[in-house]
Amino acid sequence: MKKSTLVEIKNENKEPSSDHELDRMDRRILNILQLEKKMQDHPEIKQCYFISGDADYLLVVHATDMNHYNEFARRVFASEPNIKMFRSSFCLNRIKYNTHFQLEEK
């Protein structure tokens, strides 16, 4: 049985204070784009969102068991220099799941 987990990723972004800082910001933007591309390359990552708040990204990851998730986290997150930290949360019980919504006609 596959398990789902939510993963929050935080990278380091600061406001530029000089031309040198602007160059660093350009590199950070490139690093972010590279990170987003890499997230698309892993079949375990089912969903990836750029979000507001304490974390920068929210991922939905599917793994067959905890050993699979541990291997995945070490391979993908721990080896990625653009990831400052990550935090995992695991679903214990799904209370409600509904993707249906009503479209309003105008």
C-alpha positions as CSV (number, residue, x, y, z in Angstrom):
1,M,0.0,0.0,0.0
2,K,1.4,3.4,-1.0
3,K,1.6,6.1,1.6
4,S,1.4,9.8,1.0
5,T,3.3,12.5,2.8
6,L,3.5,16.2,2.7
7,V,6.9,17.7,2.6
8,E,7.7,21.4,3.2
9,I,10.9,22.7,1.7
10,K,12.6,26.0,2.7
11,N,15.3,27.6,0.7
12,E,17.2,30.8,1.6
13,N,16.0,34.0,-0.1
14,K,17.0,37.6,1.0
15,E,16.3,41.0,-0.5
16,P,19.3,42.5,-2.5
17,S,21.2,45.4,-1.0
18,S,23.8,46.0,-3.7
19,D,24.7,45.1,-7.3
20,H,26.6,42.1,-6.0
21,E,23.5,41.1,-4.1
22,L,21.5,41.4,-7.4
23,D,23.9,39.0,-9.1
24,R,23.4,36.7,-6.2
25,M,19.6,37.1,-6.5
26,D,19.8,36.2,-10.2
27,R,21.7,33.0,-9.2
28,R,19.1,32.2,-6.6
29,I,16.3,32.6,-9.2
30,L,18.2,30.2,-11.5
31,N,18.7,27.8,-8.5
32,I,15.0,27.9,-7.8
33,L,14.1,27.2,-11.4
34,Q,16.6,24.3,-11.4
35,L,15.1,22.9,-8.2
36,E,11.6,23.1,-9.7
37,K,12.8,21.2,-12.8
38,K,14.4,18.5,-10.6
39,M,11.2,18.1,-8.6
40,Q,9.4,17.2,-11.9
41,D,12.0,14.4,-12.6
42,H,11.1,12.2,-9.6
43,P,8.1,9.9,-10.0
44,E,7.5,9.8,-6.2
45,I,6.6,13.5,-6.2
46,K,3.0,13.6,-7.3
47,Q,2.3,17.3,-6.6
48,C,4.6,20.3,-6.0
49,Y,3.4,23.8,-5.0
50,F,5.2,27.1,-4.5
51,I,3.6,28.5,-1.4
52,S,3.6,31.4,1.0
53,G,4.4,31.1,4.7
54,D,7.2,29.5,6.6
55,A,8.1,27.0,3.8
56,D,8.7,27.8,0.1
57,Y,7.4,24.5,-1.4
58,L,4.8,21.9,-0.5
59,L,5.1,18.5,-2.0
60,V,2.9,15.4,-2.0
61,V,5.1,12.4,-2.2
62,H,4.1,8.7,-2.6
63,A,6.3,6.0,-1.2
64,T,5.6,2.3,-0.7
65,D,6.8,2.3,2.9
66,M,9.0,4.2,5.4
67,N,12.2,2.6,4.0
68,H,11.3,3.8,0.5
69,Y,10.5,7.3,1.8
70,N,13.8,7.4,3.8
71,E,15.8,6.4,0.7
72,F,13.9,9.0,-1.4
73,A,14.4,11.8,1.2
74,R,18.1,11.1,1.4
75,R,18.5,10.8,-2.4
76,V,16.4,13.9,-3.3
77,F,16.4,16.3,-0.4
78,A,19.6,15.7,1.5
79,S,21.7,15.8,-1.6
80,E,20.2,19.0,-3.0
81,P,22.3,22.1,-2.2
82,N,19.3,24.4,-2.9
83,I,17.3,22.9,-0.1
84,K,18.1,24.6,3.3
85,M,15.7,22.3,5.3
86,F,12.7,20.1,4.8
87,R,10.0,18.8,7.1
88,S,7.8,15.8,6.5
89,S,4.2,15.1,7.7
90,F,2.5,11.8,7.2
91,C,-1.2,11.1,6.8
92,L,-2.5,9.0,9.6
93,N,-6.1,8.9,8.4
94,R,-7.9,10.6,5.6
95,I,-11.0,12.2,7.0
96,K,-12.4,13.8,3.8
97,Y,-11.3,13.8,0.2
98,N,-13.4,15.7,-2.4
99,T,-12.1,17.3,-5.6
100,H,-15.5,18.2,-7.0
101,F,-16.5,21.8,-7.2
102,Q,-19.4,23.6,-8.9
103,L,-18.5,26.0,-11.7
104,E,-20.7,29.1,-11.9
105,E,-22.2,30.0,-15.2
106,K,-22.2,33.7,-16.2
